[in-house]
Amino acid sequence: MVIKVFVATSSGSTAIKKKQQEVVGFLEANKIDFQQMDIAGDEDNRKWMRENVPGEKKPQNGIPLPPQIFNEERYCGDFESFFSAKEENIIYSFLGLAPPPGTKETEKSDAKEEKSDAVEEKSEATEEKSEATEEKSEATDEKSEAIEEKSEAVEETETHTEDKADEGAPEEAQSDQAPSEDQQENKEEHAVTGVDYARKEFTSLLQLRDDILI
């Protein structure tokens, strides 16, 4: 990739000349390869530059002023964009080039990557924590279901016990009301013994009467 800087070598504007010199001087000082494209003495360069500068970067009269910077055919920006990128230490990104090792832009890029890695690690930790919370919630649900099943089993047992007690109550009542066969036989035996005793007493009285009469 070749950086192209469109300049006007024979420009009568001191401001334009100063801006052109600052861009070219910076590229030379940082050993960045570039081509200087003169639009003053080459009509094709002038035409190409004017056609490829984006509309929003053109002034109201539609004629962009130099310097204009390109990376091959990709537009990088004008002097104001170049100056801002230089101040922010992102000139290589502005030019579409990989920053060399040891530059501030590389350190900034590394710091950005480290921050991105830290954010990613934090995100993974959050996901793991979320999964652990979900597992704990599932375990709680299972424990709750087990308790509910146990409670239902206890209720069924109590209901069964109550039903059984209700079934036994009439039998006990009937047992209390009706005497057993042994009790009935004893009662009958006592009744017979009383009759015999009365008969014996009556016979004795009759015998005593007869004796008196004699």
C-alpha positions as CSV (number, residue, x, y, z in Angstrom):
1,M,0.0,0.0,0.0
2,V,1.3,3.4,-1.0
3,I,0.4,6.6,0.7
4,K,-0.4,9.4,-1.8
5,V,-0.2,13.0,-0.8
6,F,-1.7,15.5,-3.3
7,V,0.1,18.8,-3.1
8,A,0.4,22.0,-5.2
9,T,4.1,22.8,-5.4
10,S,3.5,26.2,-7.0
11,S,0.7,27.3,-4.8
12,G,0.6,31.0,-4.0
13,S,-1.1,30.4,-0.6
14,T,1.3,30.5,2.4
15,A,-1.2,28.5,4.5
16,I,-1.5,25.7,2.0
17,K,2.3,25.5,1.6
18,K,2.7,25.3,5.4
19,K,0.2,22.5,5.7
20,Q,1.8,20.6,2.8
21,Q,5.2,20.9,4.4
22,E,3.9,19.7,7.8
23,V,2.4,16.5,6.3
24,V,5.4,15.7,4.1
25,G,7.8,16.5,6.9
26,F,6.0,14.2,9.4
27,L,5.9,11.3,6.9
28,E,9.6,11.7,6.2
29,A,10.5,12.0,9.9
30,N,8.6,8.8,10.7
31,K,10.0,6.9,7.6
32,I,6.6,6.3,6.2
33,D,6.8,5.7,2.5
34,F,4.6,8.0,0.4
35,Q,4.3,9.5,-3.1
36,Q,3.9,13.2,-3.6
37,M,1.4,13.9,-6.3
38,D,1.6,17.5,-7.7
39,I,-1.7,18.9,-9.0
40,A,-0.2,22.2,-10.1
41,G,1.8,20.7,-13.0
42,D,-0.3,17.6,-13.7
43,E,-3.9,17.9,-14.8
44,D,-4.6,14.2,-14.4
45,N,-3.5,14.4,-10.7
46,R,-5.7,17.4,-10.2
47,K,-8.7,15.7,-11.8
48,W,-8.2,12.4,-10.0
49,M,-8.0,14.2,-6.6
50,R,-11.1,16.2,-7.1
51,E,-13.1,13.2,-8.3
52,N,-12.1,10.9,-5.3
53,V,-12.4,13.3,-2.4
54,P,-15.8,12.5,-0.8
55,G,-18.5,15.1,-1.2
56,E,-18.8,15.9,2.5
57,K,-15.1,16.8,2.5
58,K,-15.4,19.3,-0.4
59,P,-15.9,23.0,0.3
60,Q,-18.9,24.9,-0.9
61,N,-17.4,25.6,-4.3
62,G,-16.8,21.9,-4.8
63,I,-13.0,22.2,-5.3
64,P,-11.0,20.5,-2.5
65,L,-7.7,22.2,-1.6
66,P,-4.4,20.4,-1.0
67,P,-3.0,18.6,0.9
68,Q,-5.3,15.6,0.4
69,I,-4.1,12.1,1.6
70,F,-5.0,8.7,0.1
71,N,-3.9,5.1,0.8
72,E,-3.9,3.9,-2.8
73,E,-7.5,4.7,-3.8
74,R,-8.9,4.9,-0.3
75,Y,-9.4,8.4,1.0
76,C,-7.7,9.1,4.4
77,G,-8.5,12.7,4.9
78,D,-7.5,16.3,4.6
79,F,-5.0,18.3,6.7
80,E,-7.4,18.8,9.6
81,S,-8.1,15.1,9.8
82,F,-4.4,14.4,9.6
83,F,-3.6,16.9,12.4
84,S,-6.3,15.4,14.7
85,A,-5.0,11.9,14.1
86,K,-1.4,13.0,14.9
87,E,-2.5,14.7,18.1
88,E,-4.4,11.6,19.2
89,N,-1.5,9.2,18.4
90,I,-3.6,7.3,15.8
91,I,-1.8,8.4,12.7
92,Y,-1.2,4.9,11.5
93,S,-4.8,4.0,11.8
94,F,-5.6,7.2,9.9
95,L,-3.3,6.2,7.1
96,G,-4.6,2.6,7.1
97,L,-1.2,1.2,8.2
98,A,-0.1,-1.2,10.9
99,P,1.7,0.7,13.7
100,P,5.3,-0.4,14.1
101,P,6.4,-1.9,17.5
102,G,7.3,0.5,20.3
103,T,5.1,3.4,19.1
104,K,2.5,5.0,21.3
105,E,-0.2,3.8,18.9
106,T,1.0,0.2,19.4
107,E,0.9,0.7,23.2
108,K,-2.5,2.2,22.9
109,S,-3.6,-0.7,20.7
110,D,-2.2,-3.2,23.2
111,A,-3.9,-1.5,26.1
112,K,-7.2,-1.6,24.2
113,E,-6.7,-5.3,23.5
114,E,-5.9,-6.0,27.2
115,K,-9.0,-4.1,28.2
116,S,-11.0,-6.1,25.7
117,D,-9.6,-9.3,27.1
118,A,-10.4,-8.2,30.6
119,V,-14.0,-7.4,29.6
120,E,-14.2,-10.8,27.9
121,E,-12.9,-12.5,31.0
122,K,-15.4,-10.6,33.2
123,S,-18.1,-11.6,30.8
124,E,-17.1,-15.3,31.1
125,A,-17.0,-15.0,34.9
126,T,-20.5,-13.5,34.9
127,E,-21.7,-16.3,32.7
128,E,-20.2,-18.9,35.0
129,K,-21.8,-17.2,38.0
130,S,-25.1,-17.2,36.2
131,E,-24.8,-20.9,35.4
132,A,-23.9,-21.6,39.1
133,T,-27.0,-19.6,40.2
134,E,-29.1,-21.5,37.8
135,E,-27.8,-24.9,39.0
136,K,-28.5,-23.8,42.6
137,S,-32.0,-22.7,41.7
138,E,-32.6,-26.1,40.0
139,A,-31.3,-27.9,43.1
140,T,-33.7,-25.8,45.3
141,D,-36.6,-26.7,43.0
142,E,-35.8,-30.4,43.3
143,K,-35.5,-30.1,47.1
144,S,-38.9,-28.3,47.2
145,E,-40.5,-31.0,45.1
146,A,-39.1,-33.7,47.3
147,I,-40.5,-31.9,50.4
148,E,-43.8,-31.6,48.7
149,E,-43.9,-35.3,47.8
150,K,-43.0,-36.2,51.4
151,S,-45.8,-33.9,52.7
152,E,-48.3,-35.6,50.4
153,A,-47.2,-39.0,51.6
154,V,-47.7,-38.0,55.2
155,E,-51.2,-36.6,54.4
156,E,-52.1,-39.9,52.7
157,T,-50.9,-41.9,55.7
158,E,-52.9,-39.7,58.1
159,T,-56.0,-40.0,55.9
160,H,-55.7,-43.8,55.8
161,T,-55.3,-43.9,59.6
162,E,-58.4,-41.8,60.1
163,D,-60.4,-44.0,57.8
164,K,-59.3,-47.1,59.6
165,A,-60.2,-45.6,63.0
166,D,-63.7,-44.7,61.6
167,E,-64.2,-48.3,60.5
168,G,-63.2,-49.7,63.9
169,A,-65.5,-47.3,65.9
170,P,-68.9,-49.0,65.0
171,E,-67.4,-52.4,65.9
172,E,-66.3,-51.1,69.3
173,A,-69.7,-49.5,69.9
174,Q,-71.5,-52.7,68.9
175,S,-69.2,-54.6,71.1
176,D,-70.0,-52.3,74.0
177,Q,-73.8,-52.6,73.4
178,A,-74.0,-56.3,72.9
179,P,-72.7,-58.7,75.6
180,S,-70.5,-61.5,74.7
181,E,-71.8,-65.1,74.6
182,D,-69.9,-66.0,77.9
183,Q,-71.6,-63.0,79.6
184,Q,-75.0,-64.1,78.4
185,E,-74.5,-67.7,79.5
186,N,-73.3,-66.5,83.0
187,K,-76.4,-64.3,83.3
188,E,-78.7,-67.2,82.4
189,E,-76.9,-69.5,84.9
190,H,-77.5,-66.9,87.6
191,A,-81.1,-66.7,86.7
192,V,-81.6,-70.5,86.9
193,T,-79.8,-70.7,90.3
194,G,-82.1,-68.1,91.7
195,V,-85.2,-70.0,90.7
196,D,-83.9,-73.2,92.2
197,Y,-83.2,-71.4,95.4
198,A,-86.7,-69.9,95.5
199,R,-88.2,-73.3,94.9
200,K,-86.2,-74.8,97.7
201,E,-87.3,-72.1,100.1
202,F,-90.9,-72.6,99.2
203,T,-90.7,-76.3,99.7
204,S,-89.2,-75.8,103.1
205,L,-92.0,-73.5,104.2
206,L,-94.6,-76.0,103.1
207,Q,-92.9,-78.7,105.1
208,L,-92.8,-76.4,108.2
209,R,-96.5,-75.8,107.8
210,D,-97.4,-79.4,107.6
211,D,-95.3,-80.1,110.7
212,I,-97.2,-77.5,112.7
213,L,-100.6,-78.8,111.6
214,I,-99.7,-82.3,112.8
